[in-house]
Every structure is written in C-alpha cells, then in structure tokens.
Amino acid sequence: MLGGGGTFVFSLQKYSGQVKVVKIETDENPQLMEMYKVYGLPTLILFIDGKEVPGSRHEGAISFAKVESLLKSLLPTLVSS
C-alpha cells in the first residue's frame, strides 16, 4: 500500500500468515511510485509471488469491507481465522 492505510494493518491480522500489508512512505521512495505508476494516494496493489495481481489496483480511499471483498474475490483460497 502506498500512502495512508494504517488501519488495514490491524484489520488484516485475522488473515495472519496469508496476507502481508506493506505501507511505503512515498516521500522517501519516489522510485517506487514511478516503478508502479502510482498517481493517487493512497494506492492499494495486491501482489502474489512478487507480481501484481491483475485487477487488484485501487487508488483513493477505500473501506476495509471493500478491501476484504477485493481480497476474497482475487484470492479465493484466503481464509479468515
């Protein structure tokens, strides 16, 4: 996740071991914004094995419920504990 997003780190704990949330400070890492073509903040991008999941990119504010729905639709093997 680029910019914002602190709430998701805590909310996704129920997916411990299955989902890793990384918040990147954009001011200190402008090369990542360029590499991933990030134009708006916050930006959510899902990766599997280091590759962006097609259709996973979301820019702008998003509720946790929508993030969870996105995760479940794109990662059907995901199980909450």
mmCIF file of the N, C-alpha and C atoms, coordinates in Angstrom:
data_MODEL
# 
_entry.id   MODEL 
# 
loop_
_atom_site.group_PDB 
_atom_site.id 
_atom_site.type_symbol 
_atom_site.label_atom_id 
_atom_site.label_alt_id 
_atom_site.label_comp_id 
_atom_site.label_asym_id 
_atom_site.label_entity_id 
_atom_site.label_seq_id 
_atom_site.pdbx_PDB_ins_code 
_atom_site.Cartn_x 
_atom_site.Cartn_y 
_atom_site.Cartn_z 
_atom_site.occupancy 
_atom_site.B_iso_or_equiv 
_atom_site.pdbx_formal_charge 
_atom_site.auth_seq_id 
_atom_site.auth_comp_id 
_atom_site.auth_asym_id 
_atom_site.auth_atom_id 
_atom_site.pdbx_PDB_model_num 
ATOM 1   N N  . MET A 1 1  ? 0.853   -1.157  0.000   1.00 0.00 ? 1  MET A N  1 
ATOM 2   C CA . MET A 1 1  ? 0.000   0.000   0.000   1.00 0.00 ? 1  MET A CA 1 
ATOM 3   C C  . MET A 1 1  ? 0.901   1.222   0.000   1.00 0.00 ? 1  MET A C  1 
ATOM 4   N N  . LEU A 1 2  ? 0.636   2.134   -0.868  1.00 0.00 ? 2  LEU A N  1 
ATOM 5   C CA . LEU A 1 2  ? 1.425   3.359   -0.948  1.00 0.00 ? 2  LEU A CA 1 
ATOM 6   C C  . LEU A 1 2  ? 0.615   4.503   -0.364  1.00 0.00 ? 2  LEU A C  1 
ATOM 7   N N  . GLY A 1 3  ? 1.097   5.096   0.714   1.00 0.00 ? 3  GLY A N  1 
ATOM 8   C CA . GLY A 1 3  ? 0.416   6.201   1.365   1.00 0.00 ? 3  GLY A CA 1 
ATOM 9   C C  . GLY A 1 3  ? -0.749  5.716   2.198   1.00 0.00 ? 3  GLY A C  1 
ATOM 10  N N  . GLY A 1 4  ? -1.031  6.399   3.320   1.00 0.00 ? 4  GLY A N  1 
ATOM 11  C CA . GLY A 1 4  ? -2.185  6.066   4.166   1.00 0.00 ? 4  GLY A CA 1 
ATOM 12  C C  . GLY A 1 4  ? -2.167  4.624   4.627   1.00 0.00 ? 4  GLY A C  1 
ATOM 13  N N  . GLY A 1 5  ? -3.338  4.119   5.032   1.00 0.00 ? 5  GLY A N  1 
ATOM 14  C CA . GLY A 1 5  ? -3.512  2.691   5.223   1.00 0.00 ? 5  GLY A CA 1 
ATOM 15  C C  . GLY A 1 5  ? -3.190  2.068   6.556   1.00 0.00 ? 5  GLY A C  1 
ATOM 16  N N  . GLY A 1 6  ? -2.894  2.835   7.605   1.00 0.00 ? 6  GLY A N  1 
ATOM 17  C CA . GLY A 1 6  ? -2.548  2.245   8.891   1.00 0.00 ? 6  GLY A CA 1 
ATOM 18  C C  . GLY A 1 6  ? -3.616  1.335   9.454   1.00 0.00 ? 6  GLY A C  1 
ATOM 19  N N  . THR A 1 7  ? -4.886  1.646   9.227   1.00 0.00 ? 7  THR A N  1 
ATOM 20  C CA . THR A 1 7  ? -5.990  0.855   9.753   1.00 0.00 ? 7  THR A CA 1 
ATOM 21  C C  . THR A 1 7  ? -5.970  -0.563  9.217   1.00 0.00 ? 7  THR A C  1 
ATOM 22  N N  . PHE A 1 8  ? -5.613  -0.735  7.963   1.00 0.00 ? 8  PHE A N  1 
ATOM 23  C CA . PHE A 1 8  ? -5.643  -2.054  7.356   1.00 0.00 ? 8  PHE A CA 1 
ATOM 24  C C  . PHE A 1 8  ? -4.647  -3.008  7.991   1.00 0.00 ? 8  PHE A C  1 
ATOM 25  N N  . VAL A 1 9  ? -3.527  -2.502  8.453   1.00 0.00 ? 9  VAL A N  1 
ATOM 26  C CA . VAL A 1 9  ? -2.529  -3.361  9.082   1.00 0.00 ? 9  VAL A CA 1 
ATOM 27  C C  . VAL A 1 9  ? -3.156  -4.105  10.247  1.00 0.00 ? 9  VAL A C  1 
ATOM 28  N N  . PHE A 1 10 ? -3.933  -3.408  11.063  1.00 0.00 ? 10 PHE A N  1 
ATOM 29  C CA . PHE A 1 10 ? -4.569  -4.029  12.223  1.00 0.00 ? 10 PHE A CA 1 
ATOM 30  C C  . PHE A 1 10 ? -5.757  -4.889  11.802  1.00 0.00 ? 10 PHE A C  1 
ATOM 31  N N  . SER A 1 11 ? -6.555  -4.430  10.855  1.00 0.00 ? 11 SER A N  1 
ATOM 32  C CA . SER A 1 11 ? -7.758  -5.147  10.431  1.00 0.00 ? 11 SER A CA 1 
ATOM 33  C C  . SER A 1 11 ? -7.437  -6.465  9.753   1.00 0.00 ? 11 SER A C  1 
ATOM 34  N N  . LEU A 1 12 ? -6.315  -6.539  9.065   1.00 0.00 ? 12 LEU A N  1 
ATOM 35  C CA . LEU A 1 12 ? -5.970  -7.757  8.330   1.00 0.00 ? 12 LEU A CA 1 
ATOM 36  C C  . LEU A 1 12 ? -5.258  -8.798  9.176   1.00 0.00 ? 12 LEU A C  1 
ATOM 37  N N  . GLN A 1 13 ? -5.120  -8.543  10.480  1.00 0.00 ? 13 GLN A N  1 
ATOM 38  C CA . GLN A 1 13 ? -4.459  -9.508  11.345  1.00 0.00 ? 13 GLN A CA 1 
ATOM 39  C C  . GLN A 1 13 ? -5.185  -10.848 11.359  1.00 0.00 ? 13 GLN A C  1 
ATOM 40  N N  . LYS A 1 14 ? -6.495  -10.847 11.074  1.00 0.00 ? 14 LYS A N  1 
ATOM 41  C CA . LYS A 1 14 ? -7.222  -12.114 11.054  1.00 0.00 ? 14 LYS A CA 1 
ATOM 42  C C  . LYS A 1 14 ? -6.795  -13.003 9.888   1.00 0.00 ? 14 LYS A C  1 
ATOM 43  N N  . TYR A 1 15 ? -6.039  -12.441 8.951   1.00 0.00 ? 15 TYR A N  1 
ATOM 44  C CA . TYR A 1 15 ? -5.503  -13.215 7.832   1.00 0.00 ? 15 TYR A CA 1 
ATOM 45  C C  . TYR A 1 15 ? -4.008  -13.475 8.042   1.00 0.00 ? 15 TYR A C  1 
ATOM 46  N N  . SER A 1 16 ? -3.599  -13.498 9.280   1.00 0.00 ? 16 SER A N  1 
ATOM 47  C CA . SER A 1 16 ? -2.198  -13.680 9.637   1.00 0.00 ? 16 SER A CA 1 
ATOM 48  C C  . SER A 1 16 ? -1.600  -14.886 8.922   1.00 0.00 ? 16 SER A C  1 
ATOM 49  N N  . GLY A 1 17 ? -0.434  -14.667 8.330   1.00 0.00 ? 17 GLY A N  1 
ATOM 50  C CA . GLY A 1 17 ? 0.253   -15.727 7.616   1.00 0.00 ? 17 GLY A CA 1 
ATOM 51  C C  . GLY A 1 17 ? -0.194  -15.886 6.165   1.00 0.00 ? 17 GLY A C  1 
ATOM 52  N N  . GLN A 1 18 ? -1.275  -15.210 5.785   1.00 0.00 ? 18 GLN A N  1 
ATOM 53  C CA . GLN A 1 18 ? -1.794  -15.328 4.425   1.00 0.00 ? 18 GLN A CA 1 
ATOM 54  C C  . GLN A 1 18 ? -1.649  -14.029 3.643   1.00 0.00 ? 18 GLN A C  1 
ATOM 55  N N  . VAL A 1 19 ? -1.714  -12.916 4.360   1.00 0.00 ? 19 VAL A N  1 
ATOM 56  C CA . VAL A 1 19 ? -1.654  -11.591 3.736   1.00 0.00 ? 19 VAL A CA 1 
ATOM 57  C C  . VAL A 1 19 ? -0.618  -10.758 4.473   1.00 0.00 ? 19 VAL A C  1 
ATOM 58  N N  . LYS A 1 20 ? 0.210   -10.087 3.725   1.00 0.00 ? 20 LYS A N  1 
ATOM 59  C CA . LYS A 1 20 ? 1.195   -9.183  4.316   1.00 0.00 ? 20 LYS A CA 1 
ATOM 60  C C  . LYS A 1 20 ? 0.904   -7.792  3.782   1.00 0.00 ? 20 LYS A C  1 
ATOM 61  N N  . VAL A 1 21 ? 0.756   -6.839  4.693   1.00 0.00 ? 21 VAL A N  1 
ATOM 62  C CA . VAL A 1 21 ? 0.497   -5.451  4.306   1.00 0.00 ? 21 VAL A CA 1 
ATOM 63  C C  . VAL A 1 21 ? 1.785   -4.664  4.473   1.00 0.00 ? 21 VAL A C  1 
ATOM 64  N N  . VAL A 1 22 ? 2.140   -3.963  3.426   1.00 0.00 ? 22 VAL A N  1 
ATOM 65  C CA . VAL A 1 22 ? 3.342   -3.134  3.460   1.00 0.00 ? 22 VAL A CA 1 
ATOM 66  C C  . VAL A 1 22 ? 2.928   -1.712  3.131   1.00 0.00 ? 22 VAL A C  1 
ATOM 67  N N  . LYS A 1 23 ? 3.257   -0.803  4.018   1.00 0.00 ? 23 LYS A N  1 
ATOM 68  C CA . LYS A 1 23 ? 2.993   0.615   3.778   1.00 0.00 ? 23 LYS A CA 1 
ATOM 69  C C  . LYS A 1 23 ? 4.315   1.245   3.373   1.00 0.00 ? 23 LYS A C  1 
ATOM 70  N N  . ILE A 1 24 ? 4.285   1.935   2.258   1.00 0.00 ? 24 ILE A N  1 
ATOM 71  C CA . ILE A 1 24 ? 5.507   2.550   1.748   1.00 0.00 ? 24 ILE A CA 1 
ATOM 72  C C  . ILE A 1 24 ? 5.388   4.058   1.843   1.00 0.00 ? 24 ILE A C  1 
ATOM 73  N N  . GLU A 1 25 ? 6.373   4.671   2.458   1.00 0.00 ? 25 GLU A N  1 
ATOM 74  C CA . GLU A 1 25 ? 6.417   6.129   2.551   1.00 0.00 ? 25 GLU A CA 1 
ATOM 75  C C  . GLU A 1 25 ? 6.842   6.678   1.195   1.00 0.00 ? 25 GLU A C  1 
ATOM 76  N N  . THR A 1 26 ? 5.924   7.342   0.532   1.00 0.00 ? 26 THR A N  1 
ATOM 77  C CA . THR A 1 26 ? 6.176   7.784   -0.833  1.00 0.00 ? 26 THR A CA 1 
ATOM 78  C C  . THR A 1 26 ? 7.216   8.889   -0.933  1.00 0.00 ? 26 THR A C  1 
ATOM 79  N N  . ASP A 1 27 ? 7.284   9.753   0.070   1.00 0.00 ? 27 ASP A N  1 
ATOM 80  C CA . ASP A 1 27 ? 8.283   10.834  0.027   1.00 0.00 ? 27 ASP A CA 1 
ATOM 81  C C  . ASP A 1 27 ? 9.699   10.283  0.032   1.00 0.00 ? 27 ASP A C  1 
ATOM 82  N N  . GLU A 1 28 ? 9.891   9.172   0.742   1.00 0.00 ? 28 GLU A N  1 
ATOM 83  C CA . GLU A 1 28 ? 11.222  8.576   0.844   1.00 0.00 ? 28 GLU A CA 1 
ATOM 84  C C  . GLU A 1 28 ? 11.493  7.544   -0.253  1.00 0.00 ? 28 GLU A C  1 
ATOM 85  N N  . ASN A 1 29 ? 10.462  7.188   -1.028  1.00 0.00 ? 29 ASN A N  1 
ATOM 86  C CA . ASN A 1 29 ? 10.608  6.150   -2.052  1.00 0.00 ? 29 ASN A CA 1 
ATOM 87  C C  . ASN A 1 29 ? 9.950   6.547   -3.372  1.00 0.00 ? 29 ASN A C  1 
ATOM 88  N N  . PRO A 1 30 ? 10.313  7.700   -3.928  1.00 0.00 ? 30 PRO A N  1 
ATOM 89  C CA . PRO A 1 30 ? 9.666   8.136   -5.172  1.00 0.00 ? 30 PRO A CA 1 
ATOM 90  C C  . PRO A 1 30 ? 9.903   7.182   -6.337  1.00 0.00 ? 30 PRO A C  1 
ATOM 91  N N  . GLN A 1 31 ? 10.987  6.421   -6.291  1.00 0.00 ? 31 GLN A N  1 
ATOM 92  C CA . GLN A 1 31 ? 11.270  5.472   -7.369  1.00 0.00 ? 31 GLN A CA 1 
ATOM 93  C C  . GLN A 1 31 ? 10.200  4.384   -7.432  1.00 0.00 ? 31 GLN A C  1 
ATOM 94  N N  . LEU A 1 32 ? 9.615   4.011   -6.282  1.00 0.00 ? 32 LEU A N  1 
ATOM 95  C CA . LEU A 1 32 ? 8.556   3.004   -6.290  1.00 0.00 ? 32 LEU A CA 1 
ATOM 96  C C  . LEU A 1 32 ? 7.269   3.547   -6.901  1.00 0.00 ? 32 LEU A C  1 
ATOM 97  N N  . MET A 1 33 ? 6.995   4.834   -6.643  1.00 0.00 ? 33 MET A N  1 
ATOM 98  C CA . MET A 1 33 ? 5.812   5.455   -7.255  1.00 0.00 ? 33 MET A CA 1 
ATOM 99  C C  . MET A 1 33 ? 5.942   5.433   -8.771  1.00 0.00 ? 33 MET A C  1 
ATOM 100 N N  . GLU A 1 34 ? 7.131   5.712   -9.243  1.00 0.00 ? 34 GLU A N  1 
ATOM 101 C CA . GLU A 1 34 ? 7.373   5.708   -10.682 1.00 0.00 ? 34 GLU A CA 1 
ATOM 102 C C  . GLU A 1 34 ? 7.315   4.283   -11.232 1.00 0.00 ? 34 GLU A C  1 
ATOM 103 N N  . MET A 1 35 ? 7.949   3.349   -10.545 1.00 0.00 ? 35 MET A N  1 
ATOM 104 C CA . MET A 1 35 ? 8.006   1.958   -10.995 1.00 0.00 ? 35 MET A CA 1 
ATOM 105 C C  . MET A 1 35 ? 6.605   1.352   -11.128 1.00 0.00 ? 35 MET A C  1 
ATOM 106 N N  . TYR A 1 36 ? 5.735   1.650   -10.133 1.00 0.00 ? 36 TYR A N  1 
ATOM 107 C CA . TYR A 1 36 ? 4.392   1.073   -10.139 1.00 0.00 ? 36 TYR A CA 1 
ATOM 108 C C  . TYR A 1 36 ? 3.336   2.023   -10.696 1.00 0.00 ? 36 TYR A C  1 
ATOM 109 N N  . LYS A 1 37 ? 3.784   3.139   -11.271 1.00 0.00 ? 37 LYS A N  1 
ATOM 110 C CA . LYS A 1 37 ? 2.891   4.115   -11.899 1.00 0.00 ? 37 LYS A CA 1 
ATOM 111 C C  . LYS A 1 37 ? 1.750   4.518   -10.970 1.00 0.00 ? 37 LYS A C  1 
ATOM 112 N N  . VAL A 1 38 ? 2.129   4.979   -9.787  1.00 0.00 ? 38 VAL A N  1 
ATOM 113 C CA . VAL A 1 38 ? 1.164   5.435   -8.789  1.00 0.00 ? 38 VAL A CA 1 
ATOM 114 C C  . VAL A 1 38 ? 0.953   6.933   -8.971  1.00 0.00 ? 38 VAL A C  1 
ATOM 115 N N  . TYR A 1 39 ? -0.300  7.307   -9.199  1.00 0.00 ? 39 TYR A N  1 
ATOM 116 C CA . TYR A 1 39 ? -0.618  8.717   -9.431  1.00 0.00 ? 39 TYR A CA 1 
ATOM 117 C C  . TYR A 1 39 ? -1.487  9.303   -8.326  1.00 0.00 ? 39 TYR A C  1 
ATOM 118 N N  . GLY A 1 40 ? -2.150  8.479   -7.558  1.00 0.00 ? 40 GLY A N  1 
ATOM 119 C CA . GLY A 1 40 ? -3.001  8.958   -6.471  1.00 0.00 ? 40 GLY A CA 1 
ATOM 120 C C  . GLY A 1 40 ? -2.704  8.202   -5.196  1.00 0.00 ? 40 GLY A C  1 
ATOM 121 N N  . LEU A 1 41 ? -2.943  8.856   -4.074  1.00 0.00 ? 41 LEU A N  1 
ATOM 122 C CA . LEU A 1 41 ? -2.718  8.230   -2.766  1.00 0.00 ? 41 LEU A CA 1 
ATOM 123 C C  . LEU A 1 41 ? -3.999  8.265   -1.960  1.00 0.00 ? 41 LEU A C  1 
ATOM 124 N N  . PRO A 1 42 ? -4.247  7.251   -1.170  1.00 0.00 ? 42 PRO A N  1 
ATOM 125 C CA . PRO A 1 42 ? -3.471  6.010   -1.083  1.00 0.00 ? 42 PRO A CA 1 
ATOM 126 C C  . PRO A 1 42 ? -3.733  5.127   -2.293  1.00 0.00 ? 42 PRO A C  1 
ATOM 127 N N  . THR A 1 43 ? -2.817  4.203   -2.529  1.00 0.00 ? 43 THR A N  1 
ATOM 128 C CA . THR A 1 43 ? -2.969  3.213   -3.595  1.00 0.00 ? 43 THR A CA 1 
ATOM 129 C C  . THR A 1 43 ? -2.786  1.831   -2.989  1.00 0.00 ? 43 THR A C  1 
ATOM 130 N N  . LEU A 1 44 ? -3.699  0.947   -3.326  1.00 0.00 ? 44 LEU A N  1 
ATOM 131 C CA . LEU A 1 44 ? -3.629  -0.440  -2.881  1.00 0.00 ? 44 LEU A CA 1 
ATOM 132 C C  . LEU A 1 44 ? -3.310  -1.300  -4.100  1.00 0.00 ? 44 LEU A C  1 
ATOM 133 N N  . ILE A 1 45 ? -2.272  -2.115  -3.993  1.00 0.00 ? 45 ILE A N  1 
ATOM 134 C CA . ILE A 1 45 ? -1.896  -3.037  -5.062  1.00 0.00 ? 45 ILE A CA 1 
ATOM 135 C C  . ILE A 1 45 ? -1.637  -4.396  -4.422  1.00 0.00 ? 45 ILE A C  1 
ATOM 136 N N  . LEU A 1 46 ? -2.282  -5.431  -4.928  1.00 0.00 ? 46 LEU A N  1 
ATOM 137 C CA . LEU A 1 46 ? -2.042  -6.775  -4.420  1.00 0.00 ? 46 LEU A CA 1 
ATOM 138 C C  . LEU A 1 46 ? -0.986  -7.454  -5.288  1.00 0.00 ? 46 LEU A C  1 
ATOM 139 N N  . PHE A 1 47 ? -0.104  -8.193  -4.631  1.00 0.00 ? 47 PHE A N  1 
ATOM 140 C CA . PHE A 1 47 ? 0.940   -8.944  -5.314  1.00 0.00 ? 47 PHE A CA 1 
ATOM 141 C C  . PHE A 1 47 ? 0.889   -10.395 -4.864  1.00 0.00 ? 47 PHE A C  1 
ATOM 142 N N  . ILE A 1 48 ? 1.169   -11.290 -5.786  1.00 0.00 ? 48 ILE A N  1 
ATOM 143 C CA . ILE A 1 48 ? 1.378   -12.706 -5.457  1.00 0.00 ? 48 ILE A CA 1 
ATOM 144 C C  . ILE A 1 48 ? 2.707   -13.097 -6.074  1.00 0.00 ? 48 ILE A C  1 
ATOM 145 N N  . ASP A 1 49 ? 3.584   -13.626 -5.237  1.00 0.00 ? 49 ASP A N  1 
ATOM 146 C CA . ASP A 1 49 ? 4.924   -14.025 -5.686  1.00 0.00 ? 49 ASP A CA 1 
ATOM 147 C C  . ASP A 1 49 ? 5.639   -12.887 -6.411  1.00 0.00 ? 49 ASP A C  1 
ATOM 148 N N  . GLY A 1 50 ? 5.470   -11.667 -5.908  1.00 0.00 ? 50 GLY A N  1 
ATOM 149 C CA . GLY A 1 50 ? 6.174   -10.512 -6.451  1.00 0.00 ? 50 GLY A CA 1 
ATOM 150 C C  . GLY A 1 50 ? 5.573   -9.920  -7.712  1.00 0.00 ? 50 GLY A C  1 
ATOM 151 N N  . LYS A 1 51 ? 4.437   -10.449 -8.161  1.00 0.00 ? 51 LYS A N  1 
ATOM 152 C CA . LYS A 1 51 ? 3.805   -9.937  -9.378  1.00 0.00 ? 51 LYS A CA 1 
ATOM 153 C C  . LYS A 1 51 ? 2.449   -9.337  -9.041  1.00 0.00 ? 51 LYS A C  1 
ATOM 154 N N  . GLU A 1 52 ? 2.159   -8.198  -9.652  1.00 0.00 ? 52 GLU A N  1 
ATOM 155 C CA . GLU A 1 52 ? 0.879   -7.525  -9.408  1.00 0.00 ? 52 GLU A CA 1 
ATOM 156 C C  . GLU A 1 52 ? -0.277  -8.406  -9.878  1.00 0.00 ? 52 GLU A C  1 
ATOM 157 N N  . VAL A 1 53 ? -1.294  -8.525  -9.026  1.00 0.00 ? 53 VAL A N  1 
ATOM 158 C CA . VAL A 1 53 ? -2.489  -9.291  -9.371  1.00 0.00 ? 53 VAL A CA 1 
ATOM 159 C C  . VAL A 1 53 ? -3.343  -8.435  -10.298 1.00 0.00 ? 53 VAL A C  1 
ATOM 160 N N  . PRO A 1 54 ? -3.633  -8.919  -11.500 1.00 0.00 ? 54 PRO A N  1 
ATOM 161 C CA . PRO A 1 54 ? -4.461  -8.140  -12.428 1.00 0.00 ? 54 PRO A CA 1 
ATOM 162 C C  . PRO A 1 54 ? -5.809  -7.782  -11.799 1.00 0.00 ? 54 PRO A C  1 
ATOM 163 N N  . GLY A 1 55 ? -6.197  -6.518  -11.941 1.00 0.00 ? 55 GLY A N  1 
ATOM 164 C CA . GLY A 1 55 ? -7.473  -6.053  -11.398 1.00 0.00 ? 55 GLY A CA 1 
ATOM 165 C C  . GLY A 1 55 ? -7.452  -5.700  -9.931  1.00 0.00 ? 55 GLY A C  1 
ATOM 166 N N  . SER A 1 56 ? -6.279  -5.748  -9.310  1.00 0.00 ? 56 SER A N  1 
ATOM 167 C CA . SER A 1 56 ? -6.213  -5.511  -7.861  1.00 0.00 ? 56 SER A CA 1 
ATOM 168 C C  . SER A 1 56 ? -5.928  -4.063  -7.481  1.00 0.00 ? 56 SER A C  1 
ATOM 169 N N  . ARG A 1 57 ? -5.522  -3.262  -8.426  1.00 0.00 ? 57 ARG A N  1 
ATOM 170 C CA . ARG A 1 57 ? -5.096  -1.889  -8.115  1.00 0.00 ? 57 ARG A CA 1 
ATOM 171 C C  . ARG A 1 57 ? -6.305  -1.017  -7.766  1.00 0.00 ? 57 ARG A C  1 
ATOM 172 N N  . HIS A 1 58 ? -6.166  -0.280  -6.667  1.00 0.00 ? 58 HIS A N  1 
ATOM 173 C CA . HIS A 1 58 ? -7.217  0.658   -6.257  1.00 0.00 ? 58 HIS A CA 1 
ATOM 174 C C  . HIS A 1 58 ? -6.552  1.928   -5.741  1.00 0.00 ? 58 HIS A C  1 
ATOM 175 N N  . GLU A 1 59 ? -6.928  3.062   -6.322  1.00 0.00 ? 59 GLU A N  1 
ATOM 176 C CA . GLU A 1 59 ? -6.411  4.352   -5.859  1.00 0.00 ? 59 GLU A CA 1 
ATOM 177 C C  . GLU A 1 59 ? -7.527  5.107   -5.166  1.00 0.00 ? 59 GLU A C  1 
ATOM 178 N N  . GLY A 1 60 ? -7.172  5.787   -4.086  1.00 0.00 ? 60 GLY A N  1 
ATOM 179 C CA . GLY A 1 60 ? -8.134  6.582   -3.335  1.00 0.00 ? 60 GLY A CA 1 
ATOM 180 C C  . GLY A 1 60 ? -8.626  5.849   -2.100  1.00 0.00 ? 60 GLY A C  1 
ATOM 181 N N  . ALA A 1 61 ? -9.470  6.538   -1.358  1.00 0.00 ? 61 ALA A N  1 
ATOM 182 C CA . ALA A 1 61 ? -9.995  5.977   -0.109  1.00 0.00 ? 61 ALA A CA 1 
ATOM 183 C C  . ALA A 1 61 ? -10.815 4.722   -0.400  1.00 0.00 ? 61 ALA A C  1 
ATOM 184 N N  . ILE A 1 62 ? -10.716 3.761   0.504   1.00 0.00 ? 62 ILE A N  1 
ATOM 185 C CA . ILE A 1 62 ? -11.456 2.508   0.364   1.00 0.00 ? 62 ILE A CA 1 
ATOM 186 C C  . ILE A 1 62 ? -11.747 1.985   1.765   1.00 0.00 ? 62 ILE A C  1 
ATOM 187 N N  . SER A 1 63 ? -12.942 1.472   1.960   1.00 0.00 ? 63 SER A N  1 
ATOM 188 C CA . SER A 1 63 ? -13.304 0.939   3.275   1.00 0.00 ? 63 SER A CA 1 
ATOM 189 C C  . SER A 1 63 ? -12.666 -0.435  3.470   1.00 0.00 ? 63 SER A C  1 
ATOM 190 N N  . PHE A 1 64 ? -12.546 -0.832  4.734   1.00 0.00 ? 64 PHE A N  1 
ATOM 191 C CA . PHE A 1 64 ? -11.993 -2.157  5.000   1.00 0.00 ? 64 PHE A CA 1 
ATOM 192 C C  . PHE A 1 64 ? -12.879 -3.235  4.394   1.00 0.00 ? 64 PHE A C  1 
ATOM 193 N N  . ALA A 1 65 ? -14.203 -3.057  4.445   1.00 0.00 ? 65 ALA A N  1 
ATOM 194 C CA . ALA A 1 65 ? -15.120 -4.044  3.874   1.00 0.00 ? 65 ALA A CA 1 
ATOM 195 C C  . ALA A 1 65 ? -14.838 -4.251  2.381   1.00 0.00 ? 65 ALA A C  1 
ATOM 196 N N  . LYS A 1 66 ? -14.548 -3.170  1.665   1.00 0.00 ? 66 LYS A N  1 
ATOM 197 C CA . LYS A 1 66 ? -14.246 -3.288  0.234   1.00 0.00 ? 66 LYS A CA 1 
ATOM 198 C C  . LYS A 1 66 ? -12.898 -3.964  0.010   1.00 0.00 ? 66 LYS A C  1 
ATOM 199 N N  . VAL A 1 67 ? -11.927 -3.657  0.874   1.00 0.00 ? 67 VAL A N  1 
ATOM 200 C CA . VAL A 1 67 ? -10.622 -4.319  0.763   1.00 0.00 ? 67 VAL A CA 1 
ATOM 201 C C  . VAL A 1 67 ? -10.793 -5.813  0.997   1.00 0.00 ? 67 VAL A C  1 
ATOM 202 N N  . GLU A 1 68 ? -11.553 -6.160  2.017   1.00 0.00 ? 68 GLU A N  1 
ATOM 203 C CA . GLU A 1 68 ? -11.770 -7.571  2.321   1.00 0.00 ? 68 GLU A CA 1 
ATOM 204 C C  . GLU A 1 68 ? -12.497 -8.272  1.169   1.00 0.00 ? 68 GLU A C  1 
ATOM 205 N N  . SER A 1 69 ? -13.483 -7.619  0.594   1.00 0.00 ? 69 SER A N  1 
ATOM 206 C CA . SER A 1 69 ? -14.205 -8.175  -0.546  1.00 0.00 ? 69 SER A CA 1 
ATOM 207 C C  . SER A 1 69 ? -13.267 -8.374  -1.737  1.00 0.00 ? 69 SER A C  1 
ATOM 208 N N  . LEU A 1 70 ? -12.410 -7.382  -1.982  1.00 0.00 ? 70 LEU A N  1 
ATOM 209 C CA . LEU A 1 70 ? -11.430 -7.471  -3.066  1.00 0.00 ? 70 LEU A CA 1 
ATOM 210 C C  . LEU A 1 70 ? -10.484 -8.643  -2.833  1.00 0.00 ? 70 LEU A C  1 
ATOM 211 N N  . LEU A 1 71 ? -9.993  -8.774  -1.607  1.00 0.00 ? 71 LEU A N  1 
ATOM 212 C CA . LEU A 1 71 ? -9.093  -9.879  -1.276  1.00 0.00 ? 71 LEU A CA 1 
ATOM 213 C C  . LEU A 1 71 ? -9.756  -11.220 -1.530  1.00 0.00 ? 71 LEU A C  1 
ATOM 214 N N  . LYS A 1 72 ? -10.991 -11.359 -1.060  1.00 0.00 ? 72 LYS A N  1 
ATOM 215 C CA . LYS A 1 72 ? -11.686 -12.633 -1.208  1.00 0.00 ? 72 LYS A CA 1 
ATOM 216 C C  . LYS A 1 72 ? -11.989 -12.956 -2.668  1.00 0.00 ? 72 LYS A C  1 
ATOM 217 N N  . SER A 1 73 ? -12.290 -11.942 -3.473  1.00 0.00 ? 73 SER A N  1 
ATOM 218 C CA . SER A 1 73 ? -12.600 -12.213 -4.877  1.00 0.00 ? 73 SER A CA 1 
ATOM 219 C C  . SER A 1 73 ? -11.342 -12.546 -5.673  1.00 0.00 ? 73 SER A C  1 
ATOM 220 N N  . LEU A 1 74 ? -10.226 -11.910 -5.334  1.00 0.00 ? 74 LEU A N  1 
ATOM 221 C CA . LEU A 1 74 ? -8.992  -12.137 -6.081  1.00 0.00 ? 74 LEU A CA 1 
ATOM 222 C C  . LEU A 1 74 ? -8.150  -13.276 -5.533  1.00 0.00 ? 74 LEU A C  1 
ATOM 223 N N  . LEU A 1 75 ? -8.364  -13.579 -4.262  1.00 0.00 ? 75 LEU A N  1 
ATOM 224 C CA . LEU A 1 75 ? -7.596  -14.642 -3.602  1.00 0.00 ? 75 LEU A CA 1 
ATOM 225 C C  . LEU A 1 75 ? -8.572  -15.630 -2.962  1.00 0.00 ? 75 LEU A C  1 
ATOM 226 N N  . PRO A 1 76 ? -9.230  -16.450 -3.756  1.00 0.00 ? 76 PRO A N  1 
ATOM 227 C CA . PRO A 1 76 ? -10.297 -17.313 -3.242  1.00 0.00 ? 76 PRO A CA 1 
ATOM 228 C C  . PRO A 1 76 ? -9.874  -18.314 -2.172  1.00 0.00 ? 76 PRO A C  1 
ATOM 229 N N  . THR A 1 77 ? -8.600  -18.570 -2.034  1.00 0.00 ? 77 THR A N  1 
ATOM 230 C CA . THR A 1 77 ? -8.157  -19.532 -1.006  1.00 0.00 ? 77 THR A CA 1 
ATOM 231 C C  . THR A 1 77 ? -7.963  -18.862 0.350   1.00 0.00 ? 77 THR A C  1 
ATOM 232 N N  . LEU A 1 78 ? -8.189  -17.567 0.422   1.00 0.00 ? 78 LEU A N  1 
ATOM 233 C CA . LEU A 1 78 ? -7.996  -16.818 1.661   1.00 0.00 ? 78 LEU A CA 1 
ATOM 234 C C  . LEU A 1 78 ? -9.034  -17.224 2.703   1.00 0.00 ? 78 LEU A C  1 
ATOM 235 N N  . VAL A 1 79 ? -8.565  -17.506 3.913   1.00 0.00 ? 79 VAL A N  1 
ATOM 236 C CA . VAL A 1 79 ? -9.456  -17.928 4.992   1.00 0.00 ? 79 VAL A CA 1 
ATOM 237 C C  . VAL A 1 79 ? -9.200  -17.066 6.204   1.00 0.00 ? 79 VAL A C  1 
ATOM 238 N N  . SER A 1 80 ? -10.269 -16.477 6.769   1.00 0.00 ? 80 SER A N  1 
ATOM 239 C CA . SER A 1 80 ? -10.079 -15.691 7.988   1.00 0.00 ? 80 SER A CA 1 
ATOM 240 C C  . SER A 1 80 ? -10.067 -16.612 9.183   1.00 0.00 ? 80 SER A C  1 
ATOM 241 N N  . SER A 1 81 ? -9.242  -16.245 10.182  1.00 0.00 ? 81 SER A N  1 
ATOM 242 C CA . SER A 1 81 ? -9.151  -17.092 11.371  1.00 0.00 ? 81 SER A CA 1 
ATOM 243 C C  . SER A 1 81 ? -9.938  -16.505 12.514  1.00 0.00 ? 81 SER A C  1 
# 
